Amino acid sequence: MERRLHTRHRARTTVYISVPGRPGKLCRAHNLSANGVFIETRNLGLSKGTIVELAFAINLGKVTKIHRRQAVVAHVSRGGTGLRMESYGGR
């Protein structure tokens, strides 16, 4: 049973993830929706509930938009990390 409110889209973008007090890291996004992103991560030491800052670019044809979002680690698996982004309404 699908519980997502927004459709996931395959992503071909790089996500810059930073955690306060640690150096930032570039990661590859697997899929992206309005509320979340799944990124390939290895040994970042993130645990569920950790708050992170994200920056990523979305190519819209002639325009590329840079998005900056705060996110919470929703789950960590062998393949990567699922992040739930803060609502973007009003930004």
C-alpha positions, -999 to 999 in steps of 0.1 A, spaced: 0 0 0 15 33 -11 15 60 16 32 88 -2 13 120 -8 35 130 -38 48 110 -67 84 100 -67 104 109 -98 137 94 -109 164 119 -101 196 126 -119 210 152 -96 236 156 -70 226 165 -35 249 184 -11 241 173 24 254 189 55 250 182 92 259 208 118 294 203 131 305 180 102 319 187 67 293 185 39 292 157 14 280 153 -22 256 124 -28 237 111 -58 199 112 -57 179 81 -67 145 96 -66 128 128 -56 94 140 -46 79 172 -32 84 158 3 114 136 1 145 123 -15 164 90 -14 202 95 -18 231 71 -21 252 74 11 280 54 26 291 56 61 278 91 68 269 80 104 234 94 101 206 80 123 169 82 120 157 116 132 189 135 124 182 170 109 203 178 78 205 207 53 202 199 16 211 218 -15 203 205 -50 197 217 -85 166 209 -107 169 215 -144 136 229 -158 148 232 -194 160 267 -199 161 274 -162 179 255 -134 166 261 -99 187 257 -68 167 243 -39 178 245 -3 158 225 22 160 212 57 153 175 60 150 148 86 165 113 82 135 90 78 154 57 73 189 44 66 196 12 46 225 -4 29 218 14 -3 213 49 11 193 73 31 157 84 29 151 120 38 118 137 45 120 174 35 104 202 54 74 217 36 83 241 9 51 261 10 57 298 15 93 297 4 
